[in-house]
Amino acid sequence: MYVRPRGFLRIEGLAALALAPDLSMLAYLAGPRLGSLGYNLVHTYTLPVVLGGVGFWIDADLAILVAAVWAAHIGGDRLAGYGLEYDSGFGDTHLSTQPVPSAALVDRD
């Protein structure tokens, strides 16, 4: 199977875009309060839903694709156990303060 260079560039772009929301962690350089605000703003579904809706409304495929990748990033973070941050410091999240119920992870076949 031959993949043209254009395909490789698209894959690279997708990988970079998928990690772009994590750049919001740089807000922690201004302190934990602004850091958590910046991180949480980018890691809630509100903005990607709005971007996707606007993209759909104005028929902008790029906006829809960016919104989909952005939402997938947030979903991946939640799956990995990363939640919205409290202003008490990076790593103190709404998911980390409560243990994950292990019964929900067990297959009951």
C-alpha positions in Angstrom: 0.0 0.0 0.0 1.4 3.4 -1.0 0.5 6.5 0.9 1.2 9.7 -0.9 3.1 12.5 1.0 -0.1 14.5 1.2 -1.6 11.7 3.3 1.3 11.8 5.7 1.0 15.5 6.1 -2.7 15.2 6.9 -2.0 12.6 9.5 0.7 14.8 11.1 -1.7 17.8 11.1 -4.4 15.7 12.7 -2.0 14.5 15.5 -0.9 18.1 16.1 -4.5 19.4 16.2 -5.5 16.6 18.6 -3.0 17.8 21.1 -3.5 21.5 20.6 -6.1 21.9 23.4 -3.3 20.9 25.9 -1.5 24.2 25.1 -4.1 25.7 27.5 -1.9 24.4 30.3 0.4 27.3 29.6 -2.1 29.4 31.4 -0.7 27.9 34.6 2.3 30.1 34.2 0.1 32.9 35.3 -0.9 31.0 38.5 -3.3 28.2 39.5 -6.4 30.4 39.3 -5.9 31.6 35.8 -4.4 28.3 34.8 -7.5 26.3 35.8 -9.7 28.9 34.2 -7.8 28.7 30.9 -7.6 24.9 31.0 -11.3 24.4 31.8 -12.4 26.8 29.2 -10.7 24.8 26.5 -11.6 21.4 28.0 -15.4 21.7 28.1 -17.6 20.6 25.3 -19.2 24.1 25.0 -16.7 25.7 22.6 -16.4 22.7 20.2 -20.2 22.3 20.1 -20.5 26.0 19.3 -17.8 25.9 16.6 -19.3 22.7 15.1 -22.8 24.3 15.1 -21.5 27.5 13.4 -19.5 25.4 10.9 -22.7 23.4 10.1 -24.7 26.6 9.8 -22.3 28.4 7.4 -21.3 25.1 5.7 -17.6 25.3 6.8 -16.2 21.8 6.7 -13.0 22.8 8.3 -14.8 24.3 11.4 -16.8 21.0 11.7 -13.6 18.9 11.5 -11.8 21.0 14.1 -14.7 20.8 16.4 -14.9 17.0 16.0 -11.2 16.6 16.8 -11.5 19.0 19.7 -14.4 17.1 21.2 -12.6 13.8 20.7 -9.6 15.2 22.6 -11.9 16.1 25.5 -13.5 12.7 25.4 -10.1 11.1 25.4 -9.0 13.1 28.4 -12.2 12.1 30.3 -11.6 8.4 29.3 -8.0 8.7 30.7 -9.3 10.2 33.9 -8.4 13.8 33.3 -11.1 16.2 34.4 -11.8 19.9 34.9 -9.2 21.5 37.1 -9.8 23.2 40.5 -7.9 26.3 41.2 -6.0 24.5 44.0 -3.4 23.3 41.5 -2.9 21.3 38.4 -3.9 17.7 38.9 -6.7 18.4 41.3 -9.7 17.6 39.1 -13.4 16.9 39.4 -12.5 13.3 38.5 -9.5 12.8 40.7 -11.2 13.8 43.9 -13.6 10.8 43.7 -12.4 7.2 43.1 -13.6 5.6 39.9 -16.2 2.8 40.8 -14.3 -0.3 39.7 -17.6 -2.2 39.4 -18.4 -0.2 36.3 -15.2 -1.3 34.7 -15.8 -5.1 35.2 -17.4 -7.1 32.4 -20.4 -8.9 33.9 -20.8 -11.7 31.3 
